[in-house]
Amino acid sequence: MDDCDFKRRCEQLLHEMEAQQAESAEFMKELRSSIAEMRSLYEAHHRRLATVDESLTRINHELWGNGRTGLAVQVRAILWIASGTLGFLIILTAELISKWL
């Protein structure tokens, strides 16, 4: 291998390395862009989940009361009163029918 071939081969390798460096730089640029996009999607998703969590917390407080009478307790009380009233009306009706006959 003479000096001319060696110099030509070195220049060829240098050119290939520069091409690979340009490809690597382009790949890194695309990678950074993808990471930035993922970060923005993550932040938007996190904000959306935070509002869902707040909504679920409000629903939970409304159902169970959070220190006051909640909707579940109110419905239970209404059903208890309705069943008591219905039982009383059945007894009253039975009493009236027995006196009538």
C-alpha positions, 0 to 999 in steps of 0.5 A: 500500500503506497502513500497515495492509496493510504491517503485516499483510504483515509479521506474515504473513511473521513467522508464516511464518518462525516456522513454517519455523524450527519445521520446521527445528528438527524436521528438525535434531532428526531429523537429530541422532537419525539421526546418533546412530543411525548412530554407534551402528551404526558402533561396534557394527559396528566391535566386531564386525569387531575380533572377526572380525579377532582370530579370523582372526589366531588362525586364521592363527597356527594354520595357519602356526605363528607361530614354531612348527610350524603345522597346514599344516606338520604336515599336509604332514609327515604326507602326506610320511611317508605317501607315503614309507611307501606307497612303501616298502611297494610296493617291499617287496611287489614284492620279496616277489612277485618272490622268490615267483614 
